[in-house]
Amino acid sequence: RISSSRLLDLTTIHRFTRPIHELVKLIHDSFPNLVDLGEDWVFDFSKTGTADSTGETPQIYIVGSVGEAAQTAIAIAEERNERTRNDERVAVIAAGVDELEALQASLAESGRGSHHVTVMESRDDVELLNYSRKSVVVGAAEFCAGLQFAHVVALAFSRGEVGRSAGTSAERASLSDLYLAVTRGERSLTLVT
């Protein structure tokens, strides 16, 4: 039996490096409290820090079309995969179903070999990762929830103007998927849009 308790805020983030933390903080601060869940859910990101102050600055690529975005994301991930150690994973994470479909179409068109790419088509496909050490993992953000990868290429398409007053369900879902995708990266993060 616990005789007394106290509230403890854990403020050191261990899942990613400082540069990724700074981008996540920027996204969080740019779209605060899209849905008011009450006082218990208010989170002050400014009080957090990271245990790892090293790391690469996140890169952002802006391209002209959906197809080009998918091809660019896969090419970046494959190049990164060639340079990684065997104990590191590279993932292309789609911030939505449309993005995942574009990635799958791009993979089919290019004829990239299945031994270098592991496609997660559902949350149940996490088990596939046990058999794919040196492949590029491709999946939607919702399928990668709870997972971490050394290097992430996040693919997010613009769906029009999303501002501080983002309030529709689709806008909230899009921002949530983007947030989920970028927070999967541990050491490096690239955003292709």
Disulfide bonds with the S-S distance in Angstrom:
none
